[in-house]
Each structure stands twice: as C-alpha cells, then as structure tokens.
C-alpha cells in the first residue's frame, strides 16, 4: 500500500484499537471506570477524538507514538438534557477542516401526536467553554452522518445531482426505527437551516444500513 492510512475500531465500548502506516503492531487503549467506555471516534490531521460514555472527549495524537493530549475538550464534557418530547437515537462526533469538534444528535421529536425527525449540531464556544447548538457547519462544508469529518461542499455525484453545503446526509438507520416519514428512499438529506429532510427518489448506494459508500456518491 503506497498511501498513508489510519485504522481505528472500538471493541465492546471499552477498547480502542488502532493501526497506522509504519506501525509494527496494533495499539490498544483501555479506559477504566464506570461509564467511561467509548461511544464514538473521529480522526483528522493525525489526531483521534474519542467520545466516551460519560460524554468527555479524549484526544490522542498519532503523528508519532500514540499519545493522549492534555486538551481542553477533556475538561468540558458535553451535556444535553432531553425535553419530554425529544428521543435521542444516536450521538456522533465530526471534526471540521479547522479542527473544531462537532457533536451531532440524531433524534425524534413528538408533539401533539406529530413526529419529526431532526439532527442537532453542537460546537464548543471556546470563550465560555460551553457546548452550544449551532445551525451552520460552515459555508463550504457538509456532513455524512457517522463518517467523523466534514466534507467540502457543494459536491456532485456521478449522476449529476448536487449535494449542497450546510446539510447532513444519512441513511435510514441513522434516524431510528418505526418513524412515520413516508418515503421511498433509504437515504435522506437534512438541511440545517430549515430543519427539513429531503428523501431522494433515487435509491442510495451504501455498504450497509448504517454507512454511506462515498461522500458525494449519494444515489444509485
């Protein structure tokens, strides 16, 4: 393999196992203690950001030897209190091109017997060190839910369809089971500015029910 690569996976929400080009063996991290297992991980610019079950973010530098950094994200856990009408399905990390960390919630809102599928995006205010909900991820960035990084946008797939910035692209499993949205596609596009979901008429091409194949190749 000529290109650089980095592989990381989570085992039993406790062990983080990783390997990058040039390593002789796999590295393994174990966070001990109640509620400190791993929930999600995202990698960008030789740094691995790990969200634990108690909503802390640990940052590891993989430029040389794996090293846990004394990062400000370590000291300011994410906190979100659900309203009675909000049901969280998944929590994911994503790293922007600038290196800022986003936390994305996939949830269902139920009010007056009406159901709405939503995504909430949070980013730390570096002055107050508090997590705040944001309604934009940048002028030229979009998200593929669960892929861990933002992607330059707009992009065009091989069918000539455009995917604009400020959107979250996802597969059906990302928004939970038993939802009432009437659609014929297994992929959706959530617009952060309008909080609306578009279900493309064409069938999405994906590896599994939980992952897109390639950012920008959204339709089949």
C-alpha positions as CSV (number, residue, x, y, z in Angstrom):
1,X,0.0,0.0,0.0
2,X,1.6,3.3,-1.1
3,X,-0.7,5.8,0.5
4,X,-1.0,6.8,4.2
5,X,-3.7,5.1,6.2
6,X,-5.1,5.0,9.7
7,X,-7.5,2.4,11.1
8,X,-9.3,2.5,14.4
9,X,-12.1,0.5,15.9
10,X,-13.9,0.2,19.2
11,X,-14.3,-3.2,20.9
12,X,-17.1,-3.7,23.5
13,X,-17.2,0.1,24.0
14,X,-14.1,-0.2,26.2
15,X,-11.0,-0.9,24.0
16,X,-9.9,1.4,21.3
17,X,-7.6,-0.5,18.8
18,X,-5.7,1.4,16.1
19,X,-3.0,1.0,13.5
20,X,-1.4,3.4,11.0
21,X,1.1,3.0,8.2
22,X,4.6,2.3,9.5
23,X,3.4,0.6,12.8
24,X,4.7,-2.8,13.6
25,X,1.7,-3.8,15.6
26,X,-1.8,-2.7,16.7
27,X,-2.1,-0.2,19.6
28,X,-4.8,-0.6,22.2
29,X,-6.2,1.8,24.8
30,X,-8.4,0.9,27.7
31,X,-10.4,3.5,29.7
32,X,-11.2,2.1,33.1
33,X,-14.1,3.2,35.3
34,X,-17.8,3.2,35.3
35,X,-19.4,4.9,32.3
36,X,-16.1,5.6,30.6
37,X,-16.4,3.3,27.6
38,X,-16.1,4.6,24.1
39,X,-19.2,5.8,22.2
40,X,-17.7,7.2,19.0
41,X,-14.4,8.3,17.5
42,X,-13.3,10.6,14.7
43,X,-9.9,11.2,13.1
44,X,-8.4,14.2,11.3
45,X,-4.9,15.7,10.9
46,X,-3.2,12.8,12.8
47,X,-5.5,13.3,15.8
48,X,-8.1,10.9,17.1
49,X,-11.0,12.3,19.0
50,X,-12.9,9.8,21.2
51,X,-16.3,10.4,22.8
52,X,-16.7,8.4,26.0
53,X,-19.9,7.2,27.5
54,X,-19.8,10.0,30.1
55,X,-19.6,12.5,27.3
56,X,-16.0,13.5,27.7
57,X,-13.8,13.9,24.6
58,X,-10.3,12.4,24.8
59,X,-7.8,13.5,22.1
60,X,-4.9,11.2,21.0
61,X,-2.0,12.3,18.8
62,X,-0.9,9.7,16.3
63,X,1.7,11.8,14.5
64,X,4.4,9.6,16.0
65,X,3.8,7.3,19.0
66,X,0.1,7.3,20.2
67,X,-0.1,10.0,22.9
68,X,-3.1,11.2,24.9
69,X,-3.1,15.0,24.8
70,X,-3.9,17.3,27.7
71,X,-6.6,19.0,25.6
72,X,-9.3,21.5,26.8
73,X,-12.0,19.1,25.4
74,X,-11.0,16.7,28.1
75,X,-12.3,19.1,30.8
76,X,-15.6,20.2,29.4
77,X,-18.0,17.2,28.9
78,X,-20.9,17.5,26.6
79,X,-24.2,17.9,28.4
80,X,-27.7,17.8,26.8
81,X,-30.9,17.4,28.7
82,X,-33.7,16.0,26.6
83,X,-37.1,17.6,26.7
84,X,-40.1,15.2,27.3
85,X,-40.9,15.3,23.5
86,X,-37.3,14.5,22.4
87,X,-36.0,11.0,21.9
88,X,-32.3,10.7,21.1
89,X,-31.3,7.8,18.8
90,X,-27.6,8.3,18.1
91,X,-24.7,10.6,19.1
92,X,-21.8,11.1,16.8
93,X,-18.6,13.2,16.5
94,X,-17.3,15.1,13.5
95,X,-14.2,17.2,13.0
96,X,-14.3,20.3,10.8
97,X,-11.5,21.3,8.5
98,X,-10.5,23.9,11.1
99,X,-10.1,21.2,13.7
100,X,-13.1,22.2,15.7
101,X,-15.2,19.4,17.1
102,X,-18.9,18.9,16.4
103,X,-21.3,16.7,18.3
104,X,-24.3,15.6,16.3
105,X,-27.5,14.2,17.8
106,X,-30.0,12.2,15.7
107,X,-33.4,12.4,17.4
108,X,-37.1,12.2,17.1
109,X,-39.4,15.0,18.3
110,X,-43.0,14.0,19.1
111,X,-45.5,16.9,19.8
112,X,-49.3,16.7,19.6
113,X,-49.1,13.3,18.1
114,X,-46.9,14.7,15.3
115,X,-43.5,13.1,14.7
116,X,-40.5,15.0,13.3
117,X,-37.0,13.6,12.6
118,X,-34.2,16.1,13.5
119,X,-30.5,16.5,13.8
120,X,-29.0,18.8,16.4
121,X,-25.4,20.0,16.0
122,X,-23.3,21.3,18.9
123,X,-20.0,23.1,19.0
124,X,-17.9,24.4,21.9
125,X,-17.8,28.1,22.5
126,X,-14.1,28.5,23.1
127,X,-14.6,31.6,25.2
128,X,-17.2,30.3,27.6
129,X,-16.1,26.6,27.2
130,X,-19.8,25.7,26.9
131,X,-21.3,23.5,24.2
132,X,-23.8,25.5,22.2
133,X,-26.2,24.4,19.5
134,X,-25.3,25.7,16.0
135,X,-27.3,26.0,12.8
136,X,-24.4,26.1,10.4
137,X,-21.3,24.0,9.9
138,X,-19.6,26.5,7.6
139,X,-20.2,28.0,4.2
140,X,-18.5,25.2,2.2
141,X,-18.9,22.1,4.4
142,X,-21.4,19.3,4.7
143,X,-21.6,16.1,6.8
144,X,-22.1,12.5,6.1
145,X,-23.5,11.3,9.5
146,X,-21.2,8.9,11.2
147,X,-18.1,9.5,8.9
148,X,-16.4,11.6,11.5
149,X,-15.3,14.6,9.4
150,X,-17.0,17.4,7.4
151,X,-16.6,17.3,3.6
152,X,-16.1,20.2,1.2
153,X,-19.4,21.2,-0.5
154,X,-21.2,21.5,-2.8
155,X,-20.3,18.2,-4.4
156,X,-21.8,16.5,-7.4
157,X,-22.3,12.7,-7.7
158,X,-21.8,10.6,-10.8
159,X,-25.5,11.2,-11.8
160,X,-25.1,15.0,-11.9
161,X,-27.1,15.6,-8.7
162,X,-25.8,18.3,-6.4
163,X,-25.3,18.0,-2.6
164,X,-25.1,21.4,-1.1
165,X,-23.3,22.8,2.0
166,X,-25.0,23.0,5.4
167,X,-26.6,19.6,5.1
168,X,-26.3,16.3,6.9
169,X,-26.5,13.2,4.6
170,X,-27.7,10.0,6.3
171,X,-29.1,6.5,5.8
172,X,-32.4,5.3,7.2
173,X,-30.9,3.6,10.2
174,X,-29.4,6.9,11.4
175,X,-32.9,8.2,12.4
176,X,-34.1,5.3,14.3
177,X,-36.7,2.6,13.8
178,X,-40.5,3.0,13.4
179,X,-40.5,6.6,12.2
180,X,-43.5,7.8,10.3
181,X,-41.9,9.6,7.4
182,X,-43.5,8.4,4.2
183,X,-40.7,8.0,1.7
184,X,-39.3,5.6,-0.9
185,X,-35.6,6.0,-0.3
186,X,-33.2,4.6,2.3
187,X,-31.1,7.8,2.3
188,X,-32.0,11.4,3.3
189,X,-30.6,14.9,3.3
190,X,-31.2,17.1,6.4
191,X,-31.0,20.9,5.8
192,X,-29.6,22.6,8.9
193,X,-31.0,26.0,8.0
194,X,-34.6,24.8,7.5
195,X,-34.6,21.6,9.7
196,X,-36.3,19.8,6.7
197,X,-35.5,16.4,5.3
198,X,-35.5,15.5,1.7
199,X,-35.7,11.8,0.7
200,X,-34.2,11.5,-2.8
201,X,-36.4,9.5,-5.2
202,X,-33.4,7.5,-6.4
203,X,-32.1,4.6,-4.3
204,X,-29.0,5.4,-2.3
205,X,-25.9,3.2,-2.7
206,X,-24.4,2.2,0.6
207,X,-22.3,-0.6,2.2
208,X,-24.8,-1.3,5.0
209,X,-27.8,0.2,6.6
210,X,-25.6,2.3,8.7
211,X,-23.0,3.7,6.3
212,X,-22.8,5.6,3.0
213,X,-20.3,4.4,0.5
214,X,-18.5,7.6,-0.7
215,X,-19.3,11.2,0.2
216,X,-20.8,12.7,-2.9
217,X,-21.9,9.4,-4.5
218,X,-25.3,9.7,-2.9
219,X,-27.6,8.0,-5.4
220,X,-27.8,4.7,-7.3
